Amino acid sequence: MKITAIQSFPIWVGDRNQLIIKVETDEGIHGWGESGLSSRELAVTGAIDHYSQFVIGRDPMLVGALWQEMYRSQYFEGGRVLTAAISAIDIALHDIKGKALGVPVHQLLGGPQRLTIPTFGCVRAGSPDALVASARKAMEAGWDCLRLGWKSDHISPYEPRAHIAEIARWLVQARDALGSTVMLGVDYHHRLSVAEAASFCQKMPRGTLDFLEEPIRDETPDAYAALRRMTDIPFAIGEEFSSKWQFLPYIEAGHAQFARVDVCNVGGFTEAMKVAGWCEAHYIDMMPHNPLGPICTAATVHFSAAIANLSHVECWETPDEDMARQESPIFAKRMRLVGSTYIVPNEPGLGIEVDEEALRAAEPFRFSEMPHLRRRDGSHTNW
């Protein structure tokens, strides 16, 4: 079997762009993949086009060797654009291999270690009372782990000190109202400095949060070490990491208690499985990042089925969230929740079917940026 074509589809689906790829073979078997580098899809498309120049004509069954060749074939190693491209191709190659062998992708990864995949629900609101009400609705629908947050990410000017005081109050109220058994977390999207993140943690009674996601930027692992000395809240880190090497200091130094690996960013199944095994050796649970579309969800479910150390998979399909990109007619067959869990699939490959006529008729890529936040003094700050 030989790869004959790699097609990239940067399209607008629901409320954002998605980059979907199709890898074709001379035996009529094709595979689907997705890239996770949101808002930089055209850069990733360029990298995929480059890789296609030497991947076309190769045996799609040699997934590991192709991964190494794509990663090591340039002088400048890695980087998020390149590994996002490798991720999409790697996922599609696993889809092809599973279809060719007549087995689901998780069988290629060692076989399933569970029958269902638990998820954490994402609950956002504009006030603490509304947040509690939405959280209760999600709990009634079956979620026992929730990531709580505020409704709008476009607030600008954005002042971290004012925001952490408000959100800390919301979370204390939520914990009091929801009880001690539900697992609660919050994502600060690396908006804070070390001092701001420490202050945020110290504004809440111990036990308010079960995890704090991405409180500060990841460029300097020592900054996480400093923050760890000032709080005992478990950290959920790594959705933006683009390789096992980027995970290295966070795993080895114990900075991460939950690894937020993104199969569509880190290098596909090939790299994600290595990160999971490394985390298992350090008793770190995987909490995969899953914010994109049905191909990303399918890949994440297969990965999560095959690892020992799973906590929860991110899920936006909670009662009060609009997930139009999941319900797009492009995806003729996709994985669906049963309560708050995904059932481990048995279909060959990813178990995803794409309506190619709908895909080609989809709204094309449109320029779209994540919010550019400023502080009151006019300076730029993190989104």
C-alpha positions in Angstrom: 0.0 0.0 0.0 1.2 3.5 -0.9 0.1 7.0 0.1 -1.1 8.8 -3.0 -2.4 12.1 -1.7 -2.7 14.3 1.4 -5.5 16.9 1.2 -5.9 19.7 3.8 -9.2 21.3 4.5 -9.0 24.5 6.5 -12.7 25.4 7.0 -15.0 27.3 9.3 -17.2 25.0 11.3 -19.6 26.3 13.9 -17.7 29.0 15.8 -14.1 28.5 14.7 -11.8 27.3 12.0 -10.8 23.6 11.9 -8.0 22.0 9.9 -9.0 18.5 8.7 -6.8 16.4 6.5 -7.5 13.3 4.3 -4.7 10.9 3.5 -5.4 8.6 0.5 -3.8 5.4 -0.6 -3.6 3.3 -3.8 -5.8 0.6 -2.3 -8.8 3.0 -1.8 -8.4 3.2 2.0 -8.2 6.7 3.4 -7.7 8.2 6.8 -8.8 11.4 8.5 -6.8 13.6 10.8 -7.0 16.9 12.6 -4.6 19.6 13.6 -4.9 21.4 17.0 -3.0 24.6 16.5 -6.1 26.9 16.7 -6.0 30.2 14.8 -2.8 29.3 13.0 -4.3 26.7 10.6 -2.8 28.1 7.5 0.7 27.9 8.9 0.0 24.2 9.6 -1.4 23.7 6.1 1.9 24.9 4.7 3.8 22.4 6.9 1.5 19.6 5.8 2.1 20.5 2.1 5.8 20.4 2.7 5.7 17.0 4.4 3.5 15.6 1.6 6.3 16.1 -0.9 8.2 13.1 0.6 5.4 11.2 2.5 3.4 10.6 -0.7 4.6 7.3 -2.2 5.5 5.9 1.2 3.9 2.9 3.0 1.2 4.2 5.5 1.7 1.2 7.7 5.2 2.4 8.8 3.7 5.0 11.1 6.6 5.2 13.6 9.2 5.5 10.9 7.3 8.2 9.1 6.9 10.1 12.4 10.7 10.0 13.0 11.4 11.1 9.4 9.0 14.0 9.6 10.4 15.2 12.9 14.1 14.6 12.2 14.3 15.5 8.5 14.9 19.2 9.1 17.8 20.9 11.0 15.3 23.0 13.1 13.7 20.5 15.4 10.0 20.5 16.4 7.9 23.5 17.2 4.1 23.7 17.4 3.5 24.3 13.7 5.5 21.2 12.7 4.2 18.9 15.4 0.6 20.0 14.7 1.1 19.0 11.1 2.8 15.7 12.1 -0.2 15.1 14.5 -2.8 15.4 11.8 -0.8 13.1 9.5 -0.1 10.6 12.3 -3.8 10.4 13.3 -4.8 9.8 9.7 -2.2 7.1 9.2 -3.5 5.3 12.3 -7.0 5.6 10.8 -5.7 3.9 7.6 -3.9 1.2 9.4 -6.9 0.3 11.6 -9.1 0.2 8.5 -6.6 -2.0 6.6 -6.3 -4.4 9.5 -10.0 -4.3 10.4 -9.4 -3.1 14.0 -10.1 0.1 15.9 -7.2 2.4 16.5 -7.0 1.6 20.2 -6.1 -2.0 19.3 -3.0 -0.6 17.5 -2.1 1.1 20.8 -2.3 -2.0 23.0 -6.0 -2.6 23.3 -8.6 -1.0 25.5 -8.1 -0.8 29.2 -11.6 0.4 29.9 -15.0 0.2 28.4 -16.1 3.8 28.8 -14.2 7.1 28.8 -15.1 9.5 31.6 -15.2 13.2 30.8 -15.1 16.5 32.6 -17.8 18.9 31.8 -17.1 22.6 30.9 -19.5 24.9 32.7 -19.4 28.7 32.2 -21.7 31.5 33.3 -21.8 35.3 33.9 -22.5 35.2 37.6 -21.8 32.9 40.6 -25.5 32.0 40.9 -25.8 31.1 37.2 -22.6 29.1 37.5 -24.0 27.0 40.3 -27.2 26.5 38.4 -25.4 25.3 35.3 -23.1 23.1 37.3 -26.1 21.5 39.0 -27.7 20.8 35.6 -24.4 19.2 34.4 -24.3 17.0 37.6 -27.8 15.9 37.0 -26.8 14.9 33.5 -24.1 12.7 34.9 -20.9 14.7 35.3 -18.9 14.2 38.5 -16.0 16.3 37.4 -16.5 19.9 36.2 -14.3 22.7 35.0 -15.9 26.0 36.0 -15.4 29.3 34.3 -16.7 32.7 33.3 -18.8 33.2 30.2 -16.8 35.6 28.2 -13.1 35.4 27.3 -13.2 38.7 25.4 -13.2 41.0 28.4 -10.8 43.8 27.7 -9.3 45.8 29.4 -8.4 42.7 31.5 -7.0 43.3 35.0 -5.8 40.0 36.6 -5.9 41.2 40.2 -9.6 42.3 40.0 -10.5 39.1 38.1 -8.9 36.6 40.5 -10.7 38.2 43.4 -14.0 37.9 41.7 -13.5 34.3 40.4 -12.1 33.1 43.7 -15.4 34.2 45.3 -17.4 32.4 42.6 -15.5 29.2 43.2 -15.9 29.2 47.0 -19.6 29.7 46.5 -19.8 26.9 44.0 -17.9 24.5 46.2 -20.3 25.3 49.1 -23.3 24.8 47.0 -22.2 21.7 45.1 -20.7 19.8 47.9 -17.5 17.9 48.4 -17.9 14.9 46.2 -17.8 16.6 42.7 -14.4 17.2 41.3 -14.0 20.9 40.5 -11.3 22.8 38.5 -10.7 26.1 36.7 -8.7 27.1 33.7 -6.8 30.3 33.9 -5.4 29.9 30.4 -1.9 31.1 31.4 -3.2 34.6 32.0 -1.5 35.1 35.4 2.0 35.8 36.8 3.4 33.6 39.5 2.4 36.2 42.2 -1.1 36.6 40.8 -1.6 32.8 40.6 -0.4 32.3 44.1 -2.7 35.1 45.3 -5.6 33.5 43.5 -5.0 30.1 45.2 -4.6 31.8 48.6 -8.0 33.5 48.3 -9.8 30.1 48.5 -10.1 27.7 51.4 -8.2 24.5 51.1 -10.2 21.9 49.2 -12.1 24.4 47.0 -10.3 23.2 43.8 -9.2 19.8 42.7 -7.2 21.1 39.9 -5.9 24.5 38.5 -5.3 24.4 34.8 -2.6 26.4 33.0 -2.4 29.3 35.6 0.9 30.7 34.1 2.8 30.5 30.8 4.9 27.4 30.3 8.1 28.8 28.9 10.0 28.7 32.2 9.5 25.5 34.3 11.2 27.1 37.3 8.2 29.5 37.5 5.9 26.5 38.1 8.4 25.3 40.7 8.1 28.6 42.5 4.3 28.6 42.2 4.2 25.0 43.6 6.0 26.1 46.7 3.1 28.6 47.4 0.1 26.3 46.9 -0.9 22.7 47.1 -3.7 22.7 44.5 -2.9 20.1 41.8 -1.8 21.6 38.5 -3.2 20.5 35.1 -0.6 21.5 32.5 0.4 20.7 28.9 -2.3 21.3 26.4 0.1 23.6 24.4 3.1 21.2 24.7 4.4 20.0 21.3 6.6 17.0 22.2 7.7 14.6 24.9 10.7 16.9 25.4 8.5 19.8 26.3 6.8 17.6 28.8 10.1 16.5 30.3 10.8 19.1 33.0 7.2 19.1 34.1 7.1 15.4 34.5 10.5 14.9 36.0 10.2 17.8 38.5 6.6 16.9 39.5 5.2 20.2 38.3 2.2 18.5 36.7 -0.3 16.3 38.5 -2.6 16.1 35.5 -1.1 16.1 32.0 -3.3 18.0 29.5 -1.8 16.3 26.4 -3.4 17.2 23.1 -3.2 14.4 20.6 -3.7 16.9 17.8 -0.7 19.1 18.9 1.8 16.8 20.6 2.6 14.6 17.6 -0.4 12.4 17.2 -0.9 9.0 18.8 2.8 8.1 18.3 4.0 10.9 20.7 1.0 11.0 23.0 1.5 7.3 24.0 5.1 8.0 25.0 4.0 10.9 27.1 1.4 8.8 28.8 3.8 6.1 29.6 6.3 8.5 31.0 3.5 10.1 33.1 2.5 6.7 34.4 6.0 6.1 35.8 5.6 9.3 37.8 2.0 8.6 38.9 0.7 11.5 36.8 -2.8 11.2 35.4 -3.7 12.1 31.9 -6.4 14.7 31.4 -6.5 15.1 27.6 -7.2 18.5 25.9 -10.2 18.1 23.5 -11.5 21.4 22.3 -11.9 20.9 18.6 -14.2 18.7 16.4 -15.3 15.1 16.1 -12.0 13.8 14.6 -10.1 15.2 17.6 -12.7 13.7 20.0 -12.4 10.3 18.3 -8.6 10.3 18.4 -8.7 11.3 22.1 -11.2 8.6 22.9 -9.0 5.9 21.3 -5.9 7.2 23.0 -7.7 7.4 26.4 -9.0 3.8 26.0 -5.5 2.4 25.6 -3.7 4.1 28.6 -3.7 3.0 32.2 -3.4 6.5 33.8 -6.6 8.3 32.6 -8.4 10.9 34.8 -11.0 12.6 32.5 -11.2 13.8 28.9 -12.3 17.4 28.3 -15.9 17.7 27.0 -17.8 20.8 25.9 -21.0 19.1 25.2 -22.5 20.0 28.6 -26.2 21.1 28.8 -25.7 24.8 28.5 -22.9 24.8 25.9 -23.5 25.3 22.1 -21.3 22.9 20.2 -22.3 23.5 16.6 -19.0 22.3 15.2 -19.7 18.9 16.7 -23.1 18.7 15.1 -21.9 19.8 11.7 -23.4 17.8 8.7 -19.7 17.3 7.6 -19.4 14.5 10.2 -21.8 11.8 8.9 -20.8 9.6 11.8 -19.1 10.6 15.0 -18.8 9.5 18.6 -21.7 10.6 20.9 -21.9 10.9 24.7 -23.8 8.4 26.7 -24.5 10.5 29.8 -21.1 11.9 30.6 -19.0 9.2 29.0 -17.9 8.0 25.6 -18.3 4.3 24.8 -15.0 2.8 23.6 -15.7 2.1 19.9 -15.2 -1.2 18.0 -15.3 0.0 14.3 -12.1 -0.2 12.3 -9.9 2.9 12.4 -11.2 6.0 14.2 -14.9 5.1 13.6 -15.5 8.5 12.0 -17.2 9.1 8.6 -17.0 12.4 6.8 -19.5 13.6 4.2 -17.0 14.8 1.6 -19.6 16.6 -0.4 -20.5 18.6 2.7 -16.8 19.1 3.5 -16.1 20.6 0.1 -19.2 22.8 0.3 -18.3 24.0 3.8 -17.6 27.6 4.6 -13.9 28.2 3.8 -11.3 29.4 6.2 -11.9 32.8 7.5 -9.4 35.0 9.3 -10.1 34.7 13.0 -7.9 35.6 16.0 -8.2 34.7 19.6 -9.0 37.7 21.8 -6.1 40.3 22.0 -6.4 41.4 25.6 -5.0 44.7 27.0 -4.7 46.0 30.5 -6.1 49.4 31.5 -2.7 51.0 30.9 -2.8 49.9 27.3 -0.2 47.1 27.6 -0.8 43.7 26.0 -1.6 40.7 28.3 -2.1 37.0 27.8 -5.2 35.4 26.4 
